[in-house]
């Protein structure tokens, strides 16, 4: 992954809690670079910067005299950066040293001697046509240096944004855009940094998130993210297994899906119910999704396709679509839950969007959880990003997001061989990054919180946890065999399951049940203006 390689930092991240926070590091180490996998004391930053400049100059100007540096060792990504650069310099001929009086390449410091936007810039990459192998070496050294600068520039820019210093933040964005020309932006830190730099630029210009795209485009990106990596499959498989077990022994079951998204999750459940011992139950599915801008009844079209599948496997099935732009606009009477039904509420990466702050009202989560509980669901399945992107301080939120998405992109790069799937999956994630970094207030919807906070919040709302059993764990583990990359892992966490990359949890699945003290059946409420989409 380059200078922000999450796998290189696995040793430090493995000891972190499931809260999803960036790992803590000994105070003598530079925290930003430690997250990137480098072991470097803050006091050594200036020293290493000077020697990287010296090594780069020697490699550019004296490449023909240092053929031994074309070995594979030059292309490694060493964690002990200070020792590595000193050892490389010790192998240089004396003539490759900097000439007397060579100016300090970093004469001033912005906190740590790295990022003076007005100071001298490092030497440009000079190609050596006669030595193609050594030319590759020079590019690698430049990328190492520029990648480290990008990490520090990103953090310094985020600090400036938090302080309200827009002038410095703007100049750093321009500097980082220039640095991007020196790194590989098709993968690694170059790609991730590019998305964060763009989001910072949009924030400084007051543009917020990119304009909303048509629903069909959102579905397309969602589908390719589903295909590219195991995260959505993990969410669907785990939730379906828990719902299947909760419905055992019930002849009339009702699933309320908070985000239908072409119904990708439900063919597997329909087929599993068809094979249930004693015969399948009557399955009702209520799918919530945004209204179609072109007047088509997209939800009904999805329901028709699912109904055809259910008929083919002899499952009695009915579907109801509820069109709503926001989940908080849904009311219990719209779902038409019946007293004899076993109800499952399914939320895949939706509840965090209800945590938004507005000075004039409480977050919508405070009104939605009570009406979910009023349905008396047999089970509520919740899958959320295992991250902490709802912190009030911008710098903390930015740091956590940079670490989280660097790890996520690292896993995507390793696991997805299909370039189209990967490219569109990255666009899906880019929109999340843009919303986290660029937006505030009600416009910031991507407010991911870690599992421990969801445990506390759902417990206070009157829900009790359900243990995701061994079958769910086996399903999730078998899913990972479909992906060739080594590094994914499923872990059990107090009855919940997490999916991570190199021991860093990225997605958390949990199951809940309403405490059976309040049963308010919404079936007694009739809205005369209701347009029933039931099939």
N, C-alpha and C positions, 0 to 999 in steps of 0.2 A: 504493500500500500504506500510505500515511500515514507516521508517524514512523519506522517500521521497514521502509521500502521497500527491498527488496534491489536492485531495478533502479536506484534512485538511487545505490546504492553500487557499481554495476557497475565503475566505473573502478578502484576499489580492489581489488575482488574478482578482477578479471581477471588480476592479477599474482600471485595466490596460487597455490600449488602444488596438485597434484591430491590432496593429502592431505585436503582438505575442511576444513581449519582456518579459523577466522574470520580475515579479512585483518588484517595489521598496519598500523598507522597511525603517522605521525610523533608523537613523544612529546609535542609541544606541543598536539596535538589530543586532545579527550576521546574515549577509545577506544569507550565505549559508544554515544555519539551518532554517532561516525564510522561504526560498523557500521549505524546507522540511516539514513545518508546525509547527515548534517549535518556541516558543517565548523565546529567550534566549539572554541576553545581552553579548556582547563580553567580558566584564569584568568578567562575571560569568563562562566562559568556564573552567578555571582551577579549580575553586571551584566545579563545577558539575562533572568534570572528576574524581576528588578525591573521591567524595561521591558515584559515580556510582561504583568505584572500591571497596569502603568500603561496599556498599550494596551487591555487588556480592560476596565478600569474606564471609560476614556474612551468606548469603543464602546458600552458598556451605558448609561451615564448621559447621553451627549450624542449619541446616534445621529442625531437630527434635524439636527444641525449639521455632520455629516461625510458628506454623500451621496457624495462622491467616493470613499469607501472601499468602496462597493458594486460597484466594478469587478471584472472577472475576476481582476485581479492579486492580489486579496486571497486568492483560493482556491488559489493555487499552493502548492507544497511546496518552498520555497527551501532550497538546501543551505547557503548562507551566512546562517545564522539571525541572527547579530549585526547584520550590515549591513541585513538586511531589516527587522528590528524598529525599528532606529534610523531608517531611511528612512520607515517608516510614522509614527513619532512626529513626525518633522519636518514632516509634512503636516497634523498636527492643529492646529486653532485653539488659541491660547494658553489659552483658557478651558477646554479639555479636559484641561489638565494636572492632576496630582494636587494637591489642596489642601495648603497648608503644614502641615507636621507629620504628613502621612500616614505611618503606621508602615511600617517595612521589612517587606514581606510574608514574608521568609525570614530572621528574626533569628538563627537558629542553624543550624549546619551538621552534617550527618552525612557528613563526608568532603568534600562539595563544595557545601554550602549549598542542598541541594534538598529534603531529605526529613525535616523535623522533624514527626513525627506528632502532637505535642502543640501545635505552633505554630499561628498563624492560618491559616485555609484561604482559598483564592482565592474571589472573589465568585461567587455563583451566577449561572447564565445567566438573564437577564431578557428575556422575550419582548417585542417591540415590534410589536403587532398592526397598527399603522398603516403600518409599513414592513416588509413581508414579505421584501423582498430584503435589507434590512439585518439582519433577524433571522437569515437564513442566514449572513451574514458573522460575526455574533457566535458562532454555533454552531461555525463553522470555527475561529475563534481559540481558543475553549475547548478544542476537540479537539486543536489543535496543542499547547497548553500541557499538557493532561492526558496526551496521548500521550507527550510527552517525559518527564513525571514517571513514567509507567508504566515506561518503559524503565529509568530510574534506580532506581526502587523495586524492580523485579524483580532487578536486579543487586545492590542493597544487601541485599535479602532473601536472595539466594543466598550472599552473603558471610557473612551472619549464621548461616545454616545450617551453612556450612563451619566457622565458629568455635564452633559449638555454642550460640549465643545464641538459644535458642528463644523467649524472651520478646520480643526485638526483632523476630525473624522473624514471630512471630504478629501483632504490632501492625502490621507492614508489610503482611501479607496483608489485614488488615481495611482498611487505608488504600487498598490497591490495589482492593479490591472496591468501595469508594466511588468511586474514580476511574473505574472502568468505567462508572458511570452517566453519565459526561460524554463518552464516546466512542462511536462507532458499533461495536457488537460484532458486526455482521453481516459485516464484512470488515476487512482491514487489521490494524493493531496491536491494535485492540480485541479481535478474534476470537482472535488468537494469544495475546495476553496472558491472556485469559480461561482458556485451556487450561492455561497454565503456572501461573497463580495457583491454579487448582483442584488441580493436581498438587502444588504446594508445600504447600497446605493439607492434603492427604492425607498427605504425608510428615510434617508436624508432628504430626498426630493419630495417626501410626503405622498408617494404614490400608493403605498400599502401593497396588498397582494395584487397579483396579475388579475385582469378582468376575468370574471367567471366564464367558463367555456360552456358550450351546449352540453346537455345531459348525455347525449350519445358519446361525446368525447370523453367525459368523465368515466362512463362505463367502459370505454375502450382502454383507457389507462389502467383502470382497476383490473380489467381482465388480464392485461399483460403483466401487471404486478403479480397477479395470482399465478400466472404461468412461470414467471421468471425465478421465483424463490419460494421457500416453503411457508412463509409467514401466514398468508391467508389460508392456505390449505390446512396448516396447523390449527388455525382458529375454527375453521369449518368442521374438520374431523373431530376435534376435541368437543366442541359444542354439540355436534350431532350424537356422539356417543353418550354424552351426559343426558341429552333429551330422550334418547331411545331408552335408556335405563329408567328415567323418571316416568315414562309412559307405560312401563310394564304393568300389565293387569288392567289397563284402562281401555274401554271400547270406543270412547269419544274423546279425541284429543284436538287441541287447538294451539298452533304456533303463531306467535306475534313477532314478526321480524321487523326490527327498527330500520333496516336499510336493505331493501330487497335486491338491488343491483343485478338485474337480469336473473335472479333466482339461482345463482351458481351453487349455493349451499344445499339446495333441497332435493335434487335428484337422488343423491346418496341416501338421504333419510327415507325418502319414499321407497326406494328399493329395499332398505333394511327393514322397514315396517312390513313390506310384502312378504318377507321371509320369517316373520315373527311366529313363534310357536302358538298355535291356537287361532291363527288367522290375523290379518291386519285390522286395525281399528278404522273408524271414520276419522279422516284427517281434514281439519280445517286449517287453512293458512291465510293469515292476514299480513299483507306486505305493505310497508310504508315506503314511499318514495316521493320525489319531487314531481310537481305537475309538468306535463309535457308542454313545451312552449309552442309547438306547432298544432296543438289541438288533438293530437292522437292520444288514445287511451293506452299508453305504453304499459302501465301496470296490468291492465286486462290482457294484453297480448302475451305478457309473461305468464300470467295465470293460465291462459289457454294452452300454452306449451307444456306447463307442468301438469295440467289436467290430462292431456293426451298421454304423457308418460305414466301417470297414475292408472289410467284405464288399461294401459298395455300390461301392467303387472297386477291388475285386479285389486287396486287400493281405492276405496271410496274416498272421494276428494272434493272439496269445494274451496274456492279462493275468493278473497275480498281484497280489493286494492284501496288504500287510503292515501290520497294525494296530499302532501303537506311539504312546504318548503323548509320548515324547521320542525324538529321533533317536539319542541315545547308547544307547538300549535295543535298537536294531537290531543284529543279528549277521550276519556274511557268509553263514552257511549258510541264513538265511531267504530270501535272494535267488535261490538255486539257479542261479547263473551256470554256464554250460557252457563247456568249453574251446574249442569251435569258434566261439563267439560273439564278435563285435566289440561291446564294452561301452561305453556312454556313461553317465556319472553326471551328473545334472543337479541343481544346487543353486541355487534362486532365493530369495535372502534368507533362508538357513537357517543357514549356517555360523557367523554371528556369535552365534547362540544357544548355541553350544557353548563360548563363551569365559568362562563364569561362574566366579566364584571361590568356593571352599569350603575352609575351613581344613583339612578332613580328607582332601582328595583333590585331584589335579591337575584342571585344566579338561578337560572331555570331549573337546575338540578333539584332545588328545594321544593319545586311543585311537581316535577315529573316522578320522582321516587315515591311519593305518597300515593299517586294514582296507580303506579305499577303494583304497589303493595295491596291496593284495594281490589285488584283482580284476583288476589289470593293464588298466585301462580304456584304450580307444583315445583317449578324450577325457573330460575332466571340465569341464563348463561351470559357471562361478561368476558370479553376479550379486549384488552387495552395494551397500548404500547407501554413497555416497562421503562419509563423515562420520567424525568422531572422537568417538564417544559412549562410549568404554570407558576414558576417562582416570580415574586413581585420585582426583584432586582433584574435589570436587563442583562448585566454581565454574567450573573449566575446562570440565567436561562440560556444565554448565548453559548457559554462554555459547555454546558451539558448537551446542548443541541449539536455542537460541533463534534463532540466526542461520540454521541449516539449515532449520528448519521455517517460519520467516518467509518464506524464499525459496520453499519448497515450496508454502506456502499462496498466495503471490503468483502462482505459475504456475497453480495450480488455479483461482484466481479469474478469471484471464484466459482460460483455455482451455476451461472447462466451461460450456456454456450450459444444460445440463439440471440444474435445481435439485435434484431427488431424487438424481441421481448425485453431485452435489457435496456435498450434505449428508451422505450416507452415507460418501463417501470421506473427509470430514473426521472422521467418527467413527472410521474406521479409523486415521487418523493420530493422533487424540487418544489412542488407547490406547497407541500407541508413546510419545508424550510422557509420559503418566502413568507408564509403566514406567521410562523413563529417569530421571525426576525423583524419583519417589516410592519406588523400590525400591533395595535394596542386596543384596549377597550372591547366593545362588543364585536369588532371586526376580527379579533384574534380568536379563532375557533380551535386551533390545534393546541389545546391545553393539557397535554399528556401528564398523567400523575402515576406514581409507582403503586405497586400492589398494596403496600402497607397503608397508604392513604385511602385506597378504595375499601380496604377491610374496615377501617375506622368509619368511613362515611356510610357505607351500606349497613354496618351494624347499628349506627345511630338512627338510621331510617327504618329500622324494624326488620331487617333481614338477618337470617342465620346462615352460616356457610354450609355447603354440602361438599363432601369429599369427592373429588374426581378420582374414580376408582382405577384399578390396575388395567382395566380394558382401555380406558382413555390414554393411559401412559403407553400401552402397547401400540395403540393406533398411531399415536404421535411418533413413536420411535420407528415404526415401520415406514411411516411417511418419509423419514429422512433417508431411507435407503433408495428413494427415487432420485436423490440428488447426489452427484458424484463427489462433490467437494467434501473433504474432511474438515471438521471444525464446528458443524452444527451439533447442538446437544439439547436434550430435553431433561429438565430437572423437576423433581417434586418439591414443592415449597408449602408445607403446612396444609396439605389437601388441595393445593392449586398446582398448575403446571406452568413452567416457563420454557420458552424456546430461545436459545442464545447462540452466539457465535464466539468460539474460543472463550468460553466461560463467562461471557458478558451477556446477561439476560436482555433480550430485546422485545419479547412479547410475553404477556402473562394471561392465562386463562383461569377463570374461577367460576363457581356455580353457587347459587343462593336460593333460599326458600323463604317466603314470607312467614313470619310468625303467625300462627293460625288463630289470631284473636279478633281480627276485624275482617268481615266478609261483606263487602258492598258490591252486589251484582249490578254491573252496568246495563244488563239486559232489560231492566225495568225502566230505563230512560229511553224515550223515543224522540227522535228529531224528525219532524215532519218534512224538513227540507233535505233529508239524507238521500243521496243518489246511490243506491245499492249496486255495487259492482260484483255481487256474488255470482258465481258460475253455477 
